[in-house]
Amino acid sequence: MRRKPRIPPSPLPQRHGVDPVRLRLPREGSWATVREHLVERLAAGDGVIDAMIGEGLIVGEGGRPLTAEAAYAPGMFLWFHRELPDEKPVPFPLDVVYRDEHIVVADKPHFLATTPRGSHVAETALARLRRELDLPELGAAHRLDRLTAGLVLFTVRPGERGAYQSLFRDRLVGKEYEAVAPYDPGLGLPRTVRSRILKERGVMAAQEVAGEANAVSRIELVEQRGALGRYRLTPRTGQTHQLRVHMSASGVPILGDPLYPVVTGPVPAGDFRRPLQLLARALEFTDPVTGLAHRFVSGRMLEAWTSYDTWSAGPPGDQ
């Protein structure tokens, strides 16, 4: 069995709470220089890699700047900072509901991504918390969709992250969500929905397909007010968009959903109105490090339930 390579510590500091990019050169390849490989691999545009090398922005172990003539070395590690996108700040608070020496539990607002990805980098829950709490090694134990609000678990110590991530992998975390959706008096509730959900890379919406069920959700009506219902959703599995798919398939799509039942998204950057009415309300688990039994509850309220007129003002996409 081949040993996993030792990953050396980054010689570059974080920037705005965001880690530098780390690359490892492939074991096999015909490139004469590292520069040749980077130009081909990163497809960054004419002259970009040369400019970064010239300014000493790409470094190897120990922080040594890469030179244009550096010979290709299989397995070599490199680091550099990506150019941060021009992000519009999400104008809602990111609340910390619990913090100890091992974990941080945050109550994430709608529209804030959990971790850096794509066009959302510095304006993410992880980067914000690293800056605000001065915890540069903070990591996410799991993720919530950008459009979903609610509780997210972060780990303070990198060496303990795997223990907390395994809780989610092994389904040892009790998760409870809340949603606002149309009320259908003909829908028999409570109900447990089982289906097979497929989410293809590069396709925004997931689909239910034939085959053995890999997604199970419990749907309960908590309260009904006119044409709206407030629902408690309990996922027993963790497929992408599972609750959104199952609510839509049940005939009561979650308010503000740009993908289900009809794809109208993505939500434009900077449009913070009419958020998806889905909230990760509670997290419950036994701490794998301390043994403490935890139950955390979000203090957020879904706006379509408390003030539907305010939530529904204006069509989606108007700025």
N, C-alpha and C positions, 0 to 999 in steps of 0.2 A: 504494500500500500504506500502510495506516495505521500510524503509528509506535506502538510499545508505550509506554505512559506511564512516565515516570520515577517509580520508587517511592522516596519519601523515606525516610530512616532513621527508625526508631521513636523517638519522644520518651520512651517509657516503658521502664524497665529490665525485665529478666526477673524473674520471681518464682518461687522454688524451681526454677530451671532451666527454666522454661516461658516461652516468648515471649508477649507480649500478642497479643490478637486484632487483626488489621488488616482493616478494611473499606474498600471503595471504593464510593462512591455511583454508581448507574447513570447512564448518559448521558441516558436518557429516563425521565420520570416526572412525575406531576402533584402531587407533594407540595409543600406550601407551606413546610414547615420540615423540618429534618433530624430533629427529634424524631418527626414524623409517620411518616417513612419507617422509623425504627428500631423504633417500636412495631409497625408492620405486619410488618417483615422479621424481627425477632428473636423475636416471639411469646414474650416473656419473662415474661408474667403482668402482672396489673394493678399499676400503680405502680412496677414494677421500673425501667423506663427513666427515669421521672421522678426516682426516688430516685438513680440513678447520675448523672444530669445534675446534680441538686442537690448532690451530694457532689463534683462535679468529677472523676468517674472516667472520663468519656469525653472524649478530647482529640483535637485536630487537629494539623496540622503545627506544630512548635515547642513542642508541649506545651500549647497554649492550650485551656483547658477549654471544652467545648461548652455553649452556653446554650440554654434552652428555646425561645427566639425565633429562633435562628440560621436564616437562610433556606437553603432547599435549594440546594446547589451541585453540579451534575453533575460527577462525576469526583473529588470531594473524598475525601481519605483520613481515616479515623478509627481510633483505637486505644483499647482498654480491656483490662483483665484479666478473664478469665472467673472465675467463682466456682469454686474448686477443689473437686472432689468429695471426700467422705470416703473415702479409699482405705486399704485394709489393706496395710501394707508387705509386700512379697514377702521372706520371711526367708531368702534365699539370696544368696551373694556374686555380684557382677558383676565378673569378673576381666578385667584388661587384659593381653593377651598380647603386644601390640606397640604402640609409640608413637614417632612421630617428629614433625617439624615440619609434616608434611602429613596424616598419617592416624593414627587410633587403631583398633586391632582389639580388640574385646571378646568375651569368652566369656560369652554371656547364659544365665542360668538359665531353667528352665521357669517359666511363669506371669508373666514380666515382659514387658510389651509393649515393642516397639522404640521407637516414637515416640508422643507424645501423641495420643490419639484416643478419642472417646467418654468412657467412665467411667474410663479410665486416662490420667492426665495427668502429675502429678508423680512418680508411681510407675511410671516407664518408664526404659528403658536410657538414652535420650538425656538426659532431665532429670537422672538420677542422675550420669551422667558429666560433664555440664556443671558440676554442683555439686562433685563429688569431685575433678575435675581442674582446676577453675577455668578452664574453656574455654567461655565463654558463646556463642561462634560455632560450636561444634561442630554438625555436621549429619550425618544418616544418608545413606549412599550407596545403601542398599537396606534391606529389612525382612525380618524373620522373624516368623512367626506367634507370638502370645503364648504358645501352648502348646508351641512348639518351642524347644529349647535349642540353643546353639552359637554359632558365629562370626558376628559382624556387623561390617561395615566402616563407620567414621565418618570424616568429613573435618574437618580443623582450620580450613581457610581457605575462606570462602564462595565466593571467586572460582575455586577449584579443584574445587568440588563437582561441577560438570557433567562434568568430565573423568572422574571416577571413576564417576559414575552411568552414563556412556555405556559403560563396560566391561560393566555388567550388561545394558544395553539391547542392545548389539551381541554379546552372548554370548561375551565375551572372558575370562570368569572361569570357571576350573575349580572346580566345586562337588561335594563329596562328602558324602553323608549316611549316617547309620547308624540302623538301626531294629531293634527287637525285636518279633517277631510269631510267630504259630503256625508250626510246621514242618509242611509238607505234602510227604511223600516222593513224591507223584505230580506235583508241580509241577516242570516242566522248567526248570532254571536252569543257567547265567544266561539271562536273556531280556530282550528290549527290547520295551517296551509302548508302543504308539502309539494315541492316540485323540483325539477332539475333546472338550474340557472347556469347559463353560459355567458361569460363576458369576454369578448374578443378584444385583443390589443388593438388600439387605434379606432375602435368603435365606441361611441359615447354611451349607448344604451345596452344594457344586458338583455338577454332573451330567455324565456322559458322554452326548453326543448324536451323532446321525448327522451325517456331513459330513467334510470334509478334516481330517486330524489336525493339531492345534495343540499337542499335548503328547507329549513323548517321554521315556521314563525307562528306564534300565538297572537291572535288579534282579539281584543276585548273593547267593548264600548264603556267608557267611564262616565260620559255625560253627553246629553243631547240638548241642543239649543237651536230651535228652528230647523234650518236646512243643513246645519253643521253638527258634526260629532267630534268629541275628543276621545282619542283612542289610546289604550295602553298596548304597546307592542313588545313582545318578548321573543327575541331571536334565539333559537337553539343551535343555530349554525352561523357561520360568518361569511356568506358569499357577498360579493360586491353588489351593492344596491338591493340587497335581498328584501328589506322591508318595503322599499319603494315599489319594487316589482310585485310583491305579494299584495300590497294595498291596491295597486292599479288593477291587478288581475281579479281582485275581489269586487271591482266596480266602484271603489271609493278611493281614487288617486289622491295622494297627499297634496294639499293646497301649495301652490308655488312651485310644483315640480316641473322643470323644463325638459324632462326626458320621458316621463310616463304619464299618460299613455301615448302622448305624441311628442316627438322630439322637436322642441322649439329653441333649445339652447345652442351653445353655452351662454350662460348669463354674461353680458358684457362687463368688462372690468370697470369698476367705479359705479355700477348700478347696484345700490345697496337696498333697494326697495323690494317689497314683496318677497321676503326670504322664504325658502322652503320651510314648511311648518312641521319640521321633524327635529326632535330634541332627544339627546341621550340623557335621560333623566337620572338613572341610578347605575352605580357600579358596586358590586359586592364580591369580596374574595378574602381568602386567608392569606396574609402576607407570607411569601415563601422564605423570607429572610428573618423576620421578627416573630412570626407565628401569630401576629395580631389579627383578629377578625375585623375587617373594614366594611363599612357601608357608607357610600357617599351619595348625596342627592344634589342635583343641580337646583340653583335658586332662580333659574330663568323661567319666564312665561312665554308661551307662544302668542305672538301678537294678533294673529287672526282670531284667536279665542277671546282675548281681552279687549281688543279694539279692531273689529273686522273692517270698519270703514277706513280707518287709518292704514291698515295693511293693504287694502285693495285699491287705494287711490292711485289712479294712473295705470296705463298699460305697461307690462314689463318692457324694459329696454329704453324708455324715456329717461333722459338725464335731467 
